[in-house]
Amino acid sequence: MKFIFISLVLSFSLGLTGCSVFNLQQDSQVLESQLNKIQKWQVRGKLSVVSPEDSATGYLTWLQDDEDFDLFLSGPFGQGSSRLVGNNGQASLTLPSQEPVHAPSAQYLMNRYLGWEFPVLDIRYWVKGQASPHSASTEQRDSMGLLAGLQQHGWQVEFSRYQRQEDTWLPGRIKIKGHNFKFIFAIKEWTIDYD
C-alpha cells in the first residue's frame, strides 16, 4: 500500500513538472510576439559608460515611438544635459550650451561629439530584451525563455532583473560590452503605451 501511495505521489509530481515545462516553453514562444507589440514606450534609469579614456554616470530618459526616439541624458555627461532625437534616417544632438547638430545617423553623432560607439538602432530592441532584426545574433535564454545573453554586431549584451509589466517581462538591468566600451543601464521605471 505504501509503495502504491509513493508511486501515485511521484506520478502526480512528474505530471505537474511536465505541465510547468510546457507552460514555460509556451511563454517563451508568446514572449517574442508580446515584445514586438511594444512600439511606444518610455524608460527612465541610470546609465554608466566606461570607455578607454574615461567613465561617467548619469540619468537617462528614453522615449520611443515606433522608429522615432528621444533620449535625454542628464548628470555628469558633459556637466549638463544632452538630448538625442531622431529616427532611422536622421538625428539631432543638443549638447550643453550649444546649438543642435544634425546628421543622417544617431550613431555618427554619438561617436563624433561624445566619443561613444553607441549602437542606438540596436539598443531600441535590446532594451526590451530581444535581438535586433538588423543582423544575425547568438542568444542565450533562461528557464523562463527570457533573454539572458546576446552577441550581436560585435557587442555582448547581458540581461537581468526582469520585471513584470502587465503581461510582459522586461529587463531591469542591461550590460553592453564591446568595441572597447561598456554601458550599464539600470532601469528604474517602464511606461508602455499599448495603443
Secondary structure, DSSP 8 states (H G I E B T S, - for coil): -HHHHHHHHHHHHHHHHHHHHHHHHHHHHHHHHHHHH--EEEEEEEEEEE-SS-EEEEEEEEEEETTEEEEEEESTGGGS-EEEEE-SS-EEEE-TTS--EEES-HHHHIIIII-----HHHHHHHTTTS--TTS--EEEE-TTS-EEEEEETTEEEEEE--EEETTEEE-SEEEEEETTEEEEEEEEEEEEE--
